Amino acid sequence: MSMTAISKFPKTLRRLHQGPLGIYVDELVALLQAQGYSRKSTDEILRVVAGFSRWLYGRRLGVAEVDADRVRSFLVHRRRTRRVGRSDPAALQKMLDLLYKKGVVHRASPPKPVGPCERAKEDFARYLLQERGLSAATLKCYLPVISQFLAERFEDGAVKLEALVPTDVVGFVQRHAQGHHSHSRAQLWGKALRAFLRHLQHEGRIAIDLVACVPAVAKWSLSELPKFLAPGQVRQVLNHCDRNTPMGRRGYAILLLLARLGLRAGEVAALTFDQINWEQGHLTIRAKGGRWTQFPLPSDVGEAIAEYLISARPCCVDRRVFIRAHAPQTGFADATSVSMLVARALVRAGIDPPRKGAHVFRHTLATEMLRQGASLFDIGQLLRHQNPDTTRIYAKVDLSALRSLALPWPGGER
């Protein structure tokens, strides 16, 4: 997309290039084109950036003085003179990101934690990442729990970790375990608190072992049944994908990967071209813990992916296979995007299962394999379970095998 495609009027083009940011406008246009923005969206972004550039010029500010604070000041000024669009901050962020990438301006270092609570959380985060080697996803789950614990225990703001006693720990877990809707969530709070207390003891911040004081949230092993789709419902979901549209072809390929190979949502979102070997017909998937596993690529799955790549996938520099339908045209942000796609597909098919995320296809594949006579070992191998006990839960849905083990009901027919 050239500048003349944005506007054919010389006066408009000159206005877009005025001010200290004018020399970067052409590069911004090329970036927006690479990310799949339409002509209309590009025009809207450029007009906001041009207004910011003229505002800088009027205050005799150069590019080196552009930062997030200048952007906020401009938006305040813009609100006084005209209505600010919801996309204006995002448009200015596009230009900021370009300047950061070129090294023209540098990102401001995030402010260091100033309060004792913030310092305690930062130390804990460093401990989890560097010393325990946990993932950023675990960090995202644990830190809100610790924030809540510190806020409730030290309401006056004076954080004295050495003053923690067993009743603080027990009371916190009891209050929140009763308020959560699932055992898994309640157990997460206990795990986070144990990790934090171990960290404090390791650092010498507390003298007594408070980890043993964290109450266990009862959840009996194999007490639940896996949530899965009924026979025929997977095909029903696939049949409701409109494969005449780009989004429909993308959704069909994703659903087949989930249904035929039992992949996790995050594994589908992260799938790249380098992980597909078309000649040998296999996929290489990076699973939990950084382990790599090779899967055979079924013909129907390969055909669905190829159809999407050839006729529906936008042209972009991102190496991931599945790309967002709207600009910026990049891969999915995370596993949540895939699960939301699954939830919409279930609604279109008129199916309302107890579990509506991508994992329902993984459970369905396992139960269907069991019905077809596969062993629990084979199912565990396909689903890449490290612990055999994880696979044992599917034995509870094998009703034919369970009937042969059931004892006769007293007084009933034999």
N, C-alpha and C positions, 0 to 999 in steps of 0.2 A: 504494500500500500504506500504510494508516494504522497508527498505533501499536496500535489495537485489533485489527488483523489479526495483529499479532505476538503479542499476549497479551490475553485478556479479563479477566485478574485485576488489580485495582487495585494490589495489593501489588507484583506483578511490574513493572508500569508505573512505580511510584514508584522501585523499585530501579534501573531503567534510566535514570532521570533524576537520580539522586543524584550529588553531587560537582560539581566545576567544569565538567565536560564535558557535564553533563545538558542544558544549554540548546541544545546543538548536535545532540542525538540525533535530533530530528525531521528536521532537514536531512540528516543522514546517511542516514536511512531513505529520504527522497525521492531522494537520489543513487543509492543502491543499487537502488532501483526503476527509475530511468532507465537504469541499466547492465544491467538484466535479471537481477539476482540473485533466486533463489527465496526463498520465505518461510523455508524451513529455513536456507539460507545466511545470510540477513539476520539471523535470530534468533541464529545462532552468532556472527556478527560483533558484534552489539550486546552480547551477554553478555560478550565479552572487553573491549570498550570500556567497559562499565559497571564491570567489575572494575578497570580501570585508573583510571577516574574516582574510585572509592571509595578506591583506594590513594593517589591524589593528595590527596584530602580528609583522609585519616588522617595525612598528613605536612604538612598545612597548606600545600600547594603550589597555586598558581593556574594558570589557563590560560596566562598569559604565560610560565610557567616550563616549559612542555611542549616537549620537543625529542627528538631521536633518542636522546640519552643517557638521558633519563628513561624512555623506552620500554624500552631495554635493561635498566635497573635493575629495572623492573617485571617483565620476563620472568625475570630472575634470581630475584627474590622469588617469582614464581609457580611456578618449578620446585621451590622448596623446599617448597611447600605442596600442590602438585597437579601432575598431568602436563600439560605444555604441548603443545597441538596443533600440528601442522605449519603450520596456517593462522593461528595466533595473531599472528605478526609482520605478516603481510599485513593482517589485520583492523585492527590498530593503525595501520598505514600509511595505511589508508583515512581514519581520523579525522585523522591528521597532514596528509594532503593537503588535506582540507577546511579545516583551520585555516590552512594556507598560502594557500589560494585566497582565504579571507576576509580575509587580512591580520592575523589575530589573533596569529599567531606568524610569525616569519620564518625562512627556511631559513638554516642556518649556511653561511657561505662555505667552500668546499672548502679544506682546508689547502694552503698553498703547498708546492711541492717543497722538500725539505730537503737531499737528497743531490745530489752533482754529477751523477750519472746522470739523476736525475729532472729537474734543471734543464736538462740538455742535451736531453732528450726534449721538454720543454715548449717550449724555444726552437725546436726542429726542427718541432714541431707548428704553432706560430705561423707559421713561415716557409712551410710547406706551404699553410696555409689563407689567410693574408693576402697573401703575396707571390706565390705561384704559383697561387693560386685553385683548388687541388685540393679534391675532395669529402671529406666525413667518411668515406666508405667507403674511399677511398684511404688516408686517415690510419689507419684501423683495420687495414689490411693492412701498412703500412710500420712502424708503431711497434713491434710485437713483434720484427721483424727487428733494429731498432736496439737494442732492449733486450738481445737475445741477443748482438749484436756487442760492446756495451759491457761486458756481464757477463763475456764470455770474455776480452776483451783486458785489462780492468782488474779482475782477480779480487780484488786486495787492497783495492779500494774507492777508491783514490786515482786519480781520473780526470784524466789529463794528455793532452788531445786533441792538443796540439802534439807529443807524442812518437810519434804514429802514423807508421808507415813502410809502404812497399809490401808487405812480407811479411805484415804483419797483415791487410791487405785480401785479398791473394791466398789466404792460408791459410784465412781464414774462408769465402770463397766455395767453395773446393775441398772443404772438409769437408762443407758443407751441401748442395752441389749433388749430391754422390754419394749422400746419404742420402734425398733426396726421391723420391717415386714418379712425378712428372711433370715434364716440361720446363718447363711453365708456372709451376709453383711455384718451381722453381729459378731461373727468370728473374726472378720477382718479388723474390727475395732480392737479385739483382744490381741491379735497378732501385731498390729501397729504399736500398741502400748508396750507389749513385751520387748519389741525391738528397741523402742526408745529408752526403756528402763535399763536394758543391757548396755546401751550406749552410755548412759549416765554413769553406770557402775564402772564400765571400762575406762571412762575418763576421770574417775575418782570424784564425781560430783555428788554421788550419794554413797553413804557408808554401808547401808544394809541392802540385802538382796530383795528387791521388791518384785522381781519377775514372778516369783512363786506366789505372790499375792493376787495376781491377775486371775479372776475366776474363769473357768472354762465354760464355754457355751455349749450345752449338750446338743450333739448331733450324731446319731448313731450311724455307723458305717452301713452303706447300702440300704438306708431307710427309705429312699425315694425311688420312684420309677423314672426312667429316662423319658423325656417328652419327645414324641416323634409323630410323623404324619401317617395317616392310615394308608393301606395299600391303594395305589392308583392316584393318590393326591399329588405326588411328585410330578407325574405326567400331566395332571390337571393344571398345575402351576406353569409348567413349561409350555403347554398348549395355549396359555393366555398371554404369552409374550408376542407382541406384534413385531414380527421379524421383517416387516416392510419398512420399519423406521430404524435409524441409527441407534437410538436408545434401546429399542426392543432387541436388536441383534447383540448389543453389549450385554443386556440383562440375561439373554438366553445363554450366552457363553459363560457368564459368571455362575448362573444357577446350575449349569451342567457340571462345572468344576466342583461345586459344593456337593451336588447330588451323587456324582459318579465316583469322585475321589475322596470325599469326606474332608476336604481342606477346611482350614479355619478361615474366618473372615479376613484377618490380618495377613494371612499368607496369600490370599487372592489379591488384596489391595497392593501388596508389595511385589507381585509377580512382574518380572522384567523379561525382555527379549532374550537376554543371556541365559535364562533358566529353561528355555525351550529348545530342545534339540529335535528339529523337524526330520532330519535324515534318519536318526535312530529311533525316533518316536517315543521320547520320554521327557518328563519334566523333572527339574531338580528344585526342591522346595526347602527353604530355610525355615525350620520349625522352632519351637521353644528351646531356649538354652543355646541358640546358635547352631543347632545340629542340622546337617544337610541330609535330605532323603530323596532318593530317586523313585519316580513313579512312571509306570507305562502310560503313554498318552492314548486313551481310547479314540477310535476313529471318529465317533460322533462329536467328542469334545474337541478334537483337533480341527474338524471341519467347522464347528461353530466359532472357534477362535479365529481361524483363517478367514471366514466370511466377515467377521467383525473388522479384522485388520485391513482387509482389501477394500471393503465398501462402506465402512461406517466410522472407523477410527480417524479422528482429526489429525492433520499433519502437524507435528510439534516435536520439540527436541527431547521431551521426556522419554526415558527408556522404559518406563513402566507400560505394561500391555494395555491396561484399562484406564481410560482418560475421562475426566469430567466432561459432561455434555456442554457446559457453558464456560465462557472465559472466566478466569485464566485457564487455558487448556493444559492442565497438569494431571498427574495421577491423583487417586483418592487420598484424602488427608490421613485417614486411618481406617481401622476395622469398622468403626461405627457407620461409615458411609455404605459399606457393603451390607451390613445388617439392615439399614434403612431401606436399601434396594430390595432386600428379601421381604421385608415387612410390606412394602407396597405391592410386590408380586403376589403375596398371599391374599391381600385385600382384593386385587383384580380377579383372582381365581375364586373368590367367595369362600375362602377357607379361614377359619378362626381357631388355630391351635393354641394350647396353653402357652407355648413358647413361640415367639414370632421372629427371633433373630436367625442369623445364618447357621447357628449351631444345631437348629432343628433338623437340617439336612444331614448333618453328621450322625446324629442319633438315629435318623430314619435309615441311613445306609447300613448302620451296624445291626439294627433289628431285622432289616430285610435279609442281610447276609445270614443271620441266625436262622431265619425261617427257611432259607435255601440249603441249610445243612452245614454252613461254615462253622468251624470251631472257634472258641473264644480266643485261642492263640492267634488264629488267622486274622480275626477282627482286630485284636490288639496290635498286630503287625501293621495292618493297613492304617489304623488310626494313630500309630506311633506312640502308644502308651508305654511309658517307661516302667510303670508299676502294674503287674497283672491284676491287682485288686481293682484298678480303674475300669478294667473291662468286665469284671465279674457282675457289675450291675445289670448288664444286658441279659444275664441268665434268668432274671426275674420276668422277662417278657416272653420266654420260650415256654408257652403254656403246655404244649404237647409233652415236652420233657418233664415239666413239673407235675403233670397229672399222674405219671407213672411212679412218682415219688410220694404222692399224697396218701396219707393214711385214711382208711374209711371212717366216715362220721359215725359216732356211736348211735345205734338204732336205725341208721340209714341203710339203703340198699348196698349190697356188696358187688 
